[in-house]
């Protein structure tokens, strides 16, 4: 390998983020405090909806759990989500003692299939958790209409979706009960670990704020910075340890300022890939509807049947990329193939033909802002080489 290995993903951390973290360290307040509060305020302002509450948490998994808990999901209930996601989307339902109903995806968009959602609704169904796969918004108008007609709650797994739009509206401002974003190291905005729950429901927000820190009636920042003695608090519920630290929030404050520029660079890389791969035996990622924005967290292409006809497999294709110094991944191994979900709900691939077909062909290529044009060309050349063998 003559050139350094190009990883699948790297965050872009600049001097502004570093300086803010140093300021936090020097301030003496490194857990949840003024920077976390500022990040919450900035995030709500970024979404541009004065009615939104933003609650910073230590992961999107935590945010999904808090949102469903605040909506009263519990034993005996059922929540519908896609099989084509990371396990966190579904596992939070099991935390609450409820059951998961997995459904297939739309073969074109790789997002949850609204028709499959409606067909899966039963007497125990209480909520839908759509996933905006790769940064492309799911068909939220149809999903919200289904939820309204059946009296269901909607919590969006928006881990990939900053700053994606649906019919011109930013994900996070739609008519769902809550949306949850991720700031994991590979995401479009990165704080290492972290997430944000957003909602217009004041009661849901209040419950989530209490439950994210042990069910305490007052958080530490409020108690320790008051000008009069205020050490007293009460435990009002058996909560969790889901708060975001000020160190992570310090990163988020400046990452958020760059979110649109980050998206534009990712979109430019995706467009370059699209042009380079147009004539190759590949199924390219779906584009957003006219006027909408794709966050481009992932560039997930699929090997076309013509590429597989000569004996090439997806796994061999990835091995060839790695041999050329290019990192790649697969998003995702569908939940119906994992032992826990498969065995608990007696799932077989035939129940999810679109997800299974996609999985066997999917490859996610590097798409991140630290990639230079030469890096993008390296990936393009490696893809061509991997197809040619």
ChimeraX attribute file (.defattr): number of C-alpha atoms within 10 A of each C-alpha:
attribute: neighborCount
match mode: 1-to-1
recipient: residues
	/A:1	8
	/A:2	6
	/A:3	9
	/A:4	9
	/A:5	13
	/A:6	19
	/A:7	16
	/A:8	15
	/A:9	20
	/A:10	17
	/A:11	18
	/A:12	18
	/A:13	15
	/A:14	11
	/A:15	9
	/A:16	14
	/A:17	21
	/A:18	14
	/A:19	13
	/A:20	21
	/A:21	20
	/A:22	13
	/A:23	15
	/A:24	21
	/A:25	15
	/A:26	10
	/A:27	9
	/A:28	8
	/A:29	16
	/A:30	20
	/A:31	19
	/A:32	21
	/A:33	22
	/A:34	18
	/A:35	25
	/A:36	25
	/A:37	18
	/A:38	16
	/A:39	24
	/A:40	23
	/A:41	17
	/A:42	18
	/A:43	23
	/A:44	21
	/A:45	13
	/A:46	14
	/A:47	18
	/A:48	13
	/A:49	14
	/A:50	9
	/A:51	12
	/A:52	22
	/A:53	22
	/A:54	26
	/A:55	26
	/A:56	32
	/A:57	32
	/A:58	24
	/A:59	25
	/A:60	27
	/A:61	24
	/A:62	25
	/A:63	31
	/A:64	30
	/A:65	27
	/A:66	28
	/A:67	26
	/A:68	26
	/A:69	19
	/A:70	16
	/A:71	20
	/A:72	13
	/A:73	23
	/A:74	18
	/A:75	13
	/A:76	12
	/A:77	18
	/A:78	23
	/A:79	26
	/A:80	26
	/A:81	27
	/A:82	29
	/A:83	28
	/A:84	28
	/A:85	24
	/A:86	15
	/A:87	16
	/A:88	14
	/A:89	24
	/A:90	25
	/A:91	18
	/A:92	22
	/A:93	25
	/A:94	16
	/A:95	14
	/A:96	18
	/A:97	15
	/A:98	20
	/A:99	24
	/A:100	25
	/A:101	19
	/A:102	24
	/A:103	23
	/A:104	24
	/A:105	25
	/A:106	17
	/A:107	15
	/A:108	14
	/A:109	19
	/A:110	24
	/A:111	24
	/A:112	30
	/A:113	23
	/A:114	23
	/A:115	15
	/A:116	16
	/A:117	22
	/A:118	16
	/A:119	9
	/A:120	15
	/A:121	20
	/A:122	12
	/A:123	7
	/A:124	12
	/A:125	22
	/A:126	24
	/A:127	24
	/A:128	26
	/A:129	25
	/A:130	27
	/A:131	28
	/A:132	27
	/A:133	26
	/A:134	26
	/A:135	26
	/A:136	32
	/A:137	30
	/A:138	26
	/A:139	19
	/A:140	21
	/A:141	14
	/A:142	14
	/A:143	22
	/A:144	19
	/A:145	14
	/A:146	18
	/A:147	20
	/A:148	13
	/A:149	9
	/A:150	15
	/A:151	12
	/A:152	17
	/A:153	21
	/A:154	26
	/A:155	23
	/A:156	30
	/A:157	28
	/A:158	31
	/A:159	27
	/A:160	28
	/A:161	31
	/A:162	30
	/A:163	28
	/A:164	25
	/A:165	24
	/A:166	22
	/A:167	17
	/A:168	12
	/A:169	14
	/A:170	20
	/A:171	28
	/A:172	32
	/A:173	21
	/A:174	19
	/A:175	15
	/A:176	23
	/A:177	21
	/A:178	30
	/A:179	29
	/A:180	31
	/A:181	29
	/A:182	30
	/A:183	27
	/A:184	20
	/A:185	16
	/A:186	21
	/A:187	25
	/A:188	31
	/A:189	32
	/A:190	25
	/A:191	27
	/A:192	19
	/A:193	19
	/A:194	27
	/A:195	31
	/A:196	30
	/A:197	31
	/A:198	29
	/A:199	26
	/A:200	21
	/A:201	14
	/A:202	12
	/A:203	12
	/A:204	21
	/A:205	22
	/A:206	13
	/A:207	18
	/A:208	28
	/A:209	25
	/A:210	21
	/A:211	24
	/A:212	24
	/A:213	22
	/A:214	18
	/A:215	20
	/A:216	19
	/A:217	16
	/A:218	17
	/A:219	18
	/A:220	16
	/A:221	14
	/A:222	13
	/A:223	15
	/A:224	13
	/A:225	11
	/A:226	10
	/A:227	8
	/A:228	8
	/A:229	9
	/A:230	13
	/A:231	11
	/A:232	8
	/A:233	12
	/A:234	9
	/A:235	14
	/A:236	12
	/A:237	13
	/A:238	11
	/A:239	18
	/A:240	17
	/A:241	13
	/A:242	24
	/A:243	25
	/A:244	26
	/A:245	21
	/A:246	24
	/A:247	23
	/A:248	26
	/A:249	36
	/A:250	27
	/A:251	25
	/A:252	28
	/A:253	23
	/A:254	22
	/A:255	23
	/A:256	20
	/A:257	14
	/A:258	14
	/A:259	17
	/A:260	16
	/A:261	12
	/A:262	22
	/A:263	23
	/A:264	16
	/A:265	18
	/A:266	25
	/A:267	21
	/A:268	15
	/A:269	22
	/A:270	24
	/A:271	12
	/A:272	15
	/A:273	19
	/A:274	17
	/A:275	9
	/A:276	15
	/A:277	17
	/A:278	11
	/A:279	8
	/A:280	15
	/A:281	15
	/A:282	18
	/A:283	19
	/A:284	19
	/A:285	20
	/A:286	15
	/A:287	14
	/A:288	19
	/A:289	14
	/A:290	8
	/A:291	9
	/A:292	17
	/A:293	26
	/A:294	26
	/A:295	28
	/A:296	31
	/A:297	26
	/A:298	28
	/A:299	23
	/A:300	26
	/A:301	20
	/A:302	20
	/A:303	22
	/A:304	15
	/A:305	13
	/A:306	12
	/A:307	19
	/A:308	15
	/A:309	9
	/A:310	8
	/A:311	9
	/A:312	17
	/A:313	16
	/A:314	19
	/A:315	15
	/A:316	14
	/A:317	24
	/A:318	22
	/A:319	16
	/A:320	18
	/A:321	22
	/A:322	18
	/A:323	14
	/A:324	22
	/A:325	19
	/A:326	24
	/A:327	19
	/A:328	21
	/A:329	16
	/A:330	18
	/A:331	18
	/A:332	20
	/A:333	19
	/A:334	21
	/A:335	21
	/A:336	26
	/A:337	15
	/A:338	12
	/A:339	11
	/A:340	11
	/A:341	19
	/A:342	14
	/A:343	12
	/A:344	11
	/A:345	13
	/A:346	10
	/A:347	17
	/A:348	13
	/A:349	14
	/A:350	11
	/A:351	13
	/A:352	19
	/A:353	15
	/A:354	18
	/A:355	28
	/A:356	23
	/A:357	14
	/A:358	23
	/A:359	18
	/A:360	16
	/A:361	22
	/A:362	24
	/A:363	23
	/A:364	20
	/A:365	26
	/A:366	26
	/A:367	29
	/A:368	28
	/A:369	20
	/A:370	15
	/A:371	19
	/A:372	12
	/A:373	10
	/A:374	9
	/A:375	15
	/A:376	20
	/A:377	16
	/A:378	17
	/A:379	22
	/A:380	19
	/A:381	14
	/A:382	20
	/A:383	22
	/A:384	15
	/A:385	14
	/A:386	19
	/A:387	19
	/A:388	10
	/A:389	10
